[in-house]
Amino acid sequence: MAVSWRAAAGLQDYSDPNVGRVTHEKLAVLYSETNIHSRGVRFRNTGYREIIEAHFLFPHQMPVGEDHRLATNLEERSRELLPMPEEVVTHLESLKDYAGVHSEQH
């Protein structure tokens, strides 16, 4: 079983619960330090890198340029925190109307 799992794992994306726990813990600390709210944080491993997706919620009145600058900073800091090379994909949203825009919780 272990041999077949390792062979198949290299061919498909997967999400290791232990890696996920560590990833979520490290990102939670980073996000709380910056006072940025996040929702829908997901990750998956492609065999040679980890892909992290997150929705960042910013104050409604904050200019998009400032949102983008902060999100880019968080993406770069996330890469430094995690042991595996990864790609961070973020989606910027307004904290004020987040719940009204989405029909279901992320």
Secondary structure, DSSP 8 states (H G I E B T S, - for coil): -HHHHHHHHTTS-B--HHHHHHHHHHHHHHHHHHT-EEEEEEEEE-SS-EEEEEEEEE-TTS-HHHHHHHHHHHHHHHHHHSSS-EEEEEEEEETTTHHHH-SS--
